[in-house]
Amino acid sequence: MYSILRPSDRIKLMVQLESGFPNHFRYLVIVTCIGKQQTEESCILGFDIVKNEITIGLILPIWTDLNISLDGDGGFKLTSHDRCYIFKPVSVQALWTAYQSLHKVTKQARHYNYTVNNNSTHSWLEYYRHRDIQSNQCYINEWNQMEDILSHRSDSSHIYRFLSSDEEIFRTRIYIKLKEIMLQVNLDEVTPKFLREQLENIFQICLSSYKQYIDDIMLEILAQMDKATMILPYLYLGSEWNASNLEELKANNVGYVLNVSREIDNFFPEHFKYLNVRVHDNDDANLLKEWEKTFRFINEAKINNLCCLVHCKMGISRSASTVLAYLMKENNHSLADALEHVKKRRSCINPNGGFRNQLIIYEGILAANKTFRNKLAITSINVPSTSVQS
């Protein structure tokens, strides 16, 4: 895929999409480069891959008029220059990542006023339009398929304000159950359709009429999970997204990043001090032996009047366990008190069984150390002073 790009172009995001053809892989790719005005310009390239041959089926510049909305059926809709495009990522996490990234590059386009009639921007796209790498017409048609207005009709947001009490209660139940499901599954592997089917199994009814509502609250829950949470004035708990969001890190005065994962890279080593705890999120992983080191790292940020972001993939298990351990030692909390403190601020945390057992052991270690120090203090007070007479 990189062989098709110009050397000066950079991939900001690549998300796999559903395809209606066998052995055909589709990718939405956000590509950026520095344009003639010496500012960053972005576009969407639609890549088709068939039998290791890579072609381009869509070239869509990011203009100021780009509008992003959910389609109510597990995907999102882009409208620009009187054209509409439908994209269905292969997983919930892919949908959320694409949705966030598209909002970010659209905000940038509006900041620099990249309009359709502005001939001084996006001229670099001619390189892709004139190269002999165009996709087969059937794949181009898939990129440009028309929206089915009847099946994708959206509920207007104001409709939610005038619901019967029974309807409000049922929507609340959907929200609660959806959140429970999303905390239990790997969001990189499941689709919005899968989540809706799980809800239908729970409630034993067809939820087709709730497609738009389910998509809306799914993004709301993802936003809650993806937003870095302030646990203490100098301590944030978050996800991979937060660790890769330079603007948010700077806005939160972060100077230290504690990466509690094996699979996620350090995104900005030139900007922040990093500590890596390389563990997977499974019951056998040993976090207990790392908590003295992580405690000192977080306190170093505090001493230097900077903030520390502690993150893993989702900010739910590995990083949450590490933050709980820090609170237990720093604030002399019991495990129950630490859980209550963090859950009030980030309700989605859920350490796996192995980490919970290690936290219980750590609570005992801290209690034993406290008892030992108290006994030493009492002993030092009771030791009689002696004097030597000449």
N, C-alpha and C positions, 0 to 999 in steps of 0.2 A: 504493500500500500504506500509506503514511504517513497518508493521508486517513482510513483506518479507525480508526487508533489515537487514543486520548485524548491531548491535548497533554502531559500529565504522564508518559506512558508512553514508554519508550525501548527501541529494538531493540538487543539485545546481540549477536545472531547471526542470520544468515539463510542457509540452506543449501537448494539445490535438490535435490529428491528425484525418483527415477524415478516415472513414471506409466504406468498400464495403458491410458490413453485417449489417442487422437490429439488434438493441438492443446490439450492440457490440461497446465498447468504447476503443480507442487506445490512449496510451500516450507515447511520447518520453520523457525519463527521463535521465538527466545527473547526474550520481552518482560519488562522489569522496571519496577518503580515503587516509590516509597516508600510503605509501607502505614501503617495506623493506629498501629502501634507505632513509627513513625519509623525502620524498618529496611527494607532492600531486599528485596522479594519478587519471585519470578520465576514465569513460566508458559511453556508451549509453545503457540503458536497455529499451527494448520495452515491455510495459505492456499492456496486454489484459484484459478487464473487461467484463464479461458476467454473468448476474444474481448474482452480488456481489461476484463472484469468480475471484480472481486476479491470473493471470499466466504470465509467461515471454515468449515472442516470439522472442526476439532478444537480443543478447549480443554482443556489438561492442566496443572493447577497443579503446581508443583514442591514435593512434600512430603518429609518426612524418609525415607519408606520407598521412595523411587524407587531402583530398581536398574537399572544399565546393564550390558549384556553384548553381545558380538558374536553374531550369529545364524548364523555359519558359512557365509554365502552372500553376502558383500559388503555387509552392512548391520549394524545394531545393534538390540537389543531393549530396550525400556523396560517395566519392570513396576512398577505402582503401584496400591495400593488394590484388589488382586486383579484388575487388568486388565493385559493385555499388548498392546503396540503394536510394530509392526515398521516400521523406516525404512531405506530404501536410498538414500543420497546418490549423486549422479551422478558423483562422482569420488573417488579415493583421498584427495586433500587435503581435500575437503569432509567425508568420513567422519571423518578425524582431527580436524579443527577442531571438528566437532559433538561428537565423543566427549570431547574435552578440555573444551569449554565446559559440557557437561552435567554432567560430574564437578564442575566448579567451582561451579555454581549449586546442585547437590545438597549439596555440602559446606557451603555457606552456609545452606541450609534446615535442615540438621542442627545447625549452630551456633546458630541462632535457634529451634530446636525447632518448625518449622512442621509440625504434625500435621493429619491430615484432620479431626479433631474440634475443632480450634481455630477457633472462630467469629470470632476477632479478626483473622485474617489472610486475605488474598486476596479480600476482599469486593469489590474493584474489578473482578473478573472478571464480576460480574453485568452490567456495562455491555455486554460482548460477548455474553453469553448472551441478552440481551433485545433486542438490536438485530436489525433485519430484514436480516441479512447472512449467513444460514446457507446453506451450500453445497447443491447438488443431492444427493439421497439417494444416488445412485450414487457420488459422490465421498466422501461421509461414510462409506459402506461401505468404501471403499478405505483410509481412515484407520484403520478399526477391523477390518481383515481379521484373521482368525484365523491363528495360527502353525501351520504344517504341521509337526507334531512329528517325523514320520519323516524328512523331508528336511532339517530344521534341527537335528537332534540334535547336541549339543556333546560333544566329548571332554572328560572330566574331566581336570583338570590332573595328577592323580596318575598317570594312564595313561602320561604321557610318561616317568615315572621307571623303567618296567619294559619297555623296548623291547629287542628283539634287537639285536645289534651291527650287523647288516646294515641294520635299520630306522633305527638311529641315524645310520649313515653316509649313508643316503639322505635323511633329514631335514636333515642338515648340508649336503648338496649342494643341496637345495631352498632352504635359507636363503641360501647363498652366491649362487646364481643369481638369487634374488628381489632381493637387495640390489643386484646388478649392474644388473638391469632398472630398479629404482626410481631409480637414480642417472642413468639415461640418458633417462628419459621425463619429460614434464611432468605432475606428479601432480595438477595442476588439471584435466587433460583426460582422464585414463584412469580406468577403474573397477577395482575388485578382480577382477571377472570377466575383464577384459582381462589383468591380471597373471597370473591362473591359466592363461589360454589360452596366454600366452607361455611359461610353464613347461611346459605340456603339449607345445608345439611343440619345446621343447628336449629334453625327456626322452622324447618320442614315446609317452606313455602317458596314460590318463585319470587325473586327479588329484582326482576328485570326493570320494573318501574322505579327502582331505587338506584339504578346504575349511576346516575349523575351524583346523587347524594353520597353514595359509597366512595366514588372517586374523590369528591371534595373532602370528605373527612379523612380519607386515606392520606391525602397530601397534608392535611392539618396535623395528623398524627406523625407523619414523617418529619414535618417541620419541627415539632416538639422534640423528636428524637435527635434531629440534626443540629439544633441550636445549642451552642455551648452554654452550659449552666454554671452560674456563679455559686460555688459551694461556700466559699469564704471570700472576703474582699480581694485576696491575692491568689485564689485557687479556682480554676475552671475545670469542669468535667465535660468531655465532648467526644466527637466521632472523627472518622477519617475526613469527612467533609470540613469540619472545623479546622483540622490540622492543615488542610490544603487551601484554606481561605485567608490569604495574606491580609486583606483589608480588615477582616474581623479580628485577626490576631493583633494587628497594630491598634485597632480601636479599643481592644480590651487590655492594652498595655502589657501584652505577653512578651516575656523575654526568655522564658524557659519552656521547653516542650518535653513532656515525659511520654514516650511512645511505648505503650504496653501491647505490642503485637509483633508477630514474626513476619507478617505478610505485607506490612505497610512501610513505605520508605520515609525518610526524613525529607520533607518537601523543601524547606528553606534553611539549609545549614549555614548559609552566609548571613542570615538575619537573627537566628535564635540559638541558644545553647540547648543541646539535646542530650537526653539520657534514654537509652534503649533497653527495654526488658523484653527479650525475644521469647515469647511463649505463645502457644496456641490456646484457643478457648475450649479446653477439654478438662475433664475431671482429674486427669493425671498430672496436669501442669503444676509446677511448684512455684507459686508466687511468694510464699511465706519467707523464703530465704532472701528475697529481694527487698523486703519492706523497710529494712533499716537504711539501705542505700537510697530508696525512693523518698524516705522521710527527710534525709539530709538534703536531697536535691530540691524538694519543694521548699524547705526552710531557707535554702540559699536564695531562692527567688524572693522570698519574704524579706530577708535581711537587706537585699539590694533594691527594695521598693519596686519590684517588678512582679508580674503575675505569672503563674505556671498553668499551662494547659496539660491536663492528663487525658490521654485518649487511647482508644483501641479502634476496632472497626466501627462499632455502633455506639460506644459509650454506655454499654449496658452491663457487661460482665467483668472483663479483665481490668479495665481502667476504673470501673466503679468499685471493685474490691480493693484496689490500691488506694483510692481516695478514702474508703471506709477505714482502712488500716491507719492511714495518716490521722484521721480525726480521732480515732481511739487513743493514739499516743499523744498527739499534740494537745487535744482538749480534754484528755482524761475521760473520754466517753466509754460507756459500755457498748457492746456491739448493737444492742437494741436502740440505744440513744443515737448512735452514728447512723443506723439505718433510717430512723425517723427523720433525722436532720437532712439526709440526702434525698430521701423519697419525697419530702415536702417540696423540694426544689426540682427534682428530676424523677418523676414517678415511674419512668420506664426501666429503672435499674433492676437487674436480676442476675446476681452472681450465680455461676453454676454450682452444683453440689459440692464439687471438690474445693472451690474457693470458699464456700460457706464454712466447710469444716476447718479450713486453714484459718479463717477469721476467728472461729471459736477457740482454736488452739492459741492464736495470737492474743486473744483476750485473756486467756489463762496466763500466758507468759508475762504480759504487762502487769497483771494483778500480782503475780509472784514477785516481779521486780519491785513493785511498789511496796509490798510487804517487807521485802528484804531491806530496802532503803529506810523504811520506817524503823525497823529493828536496829539498824546501824545507828540511826539518829538517837534512839533511846539509849543505846549502849554508850555512845559517846557522852551523853549528858550525865549518865550515872557513874562513869569512871571517876574515882576520887583523884584529886590532884595530889601530887607528892612533891616534897621539897627535900633537898639535900643540905644537911647542916655540916659546916666545916668544923 
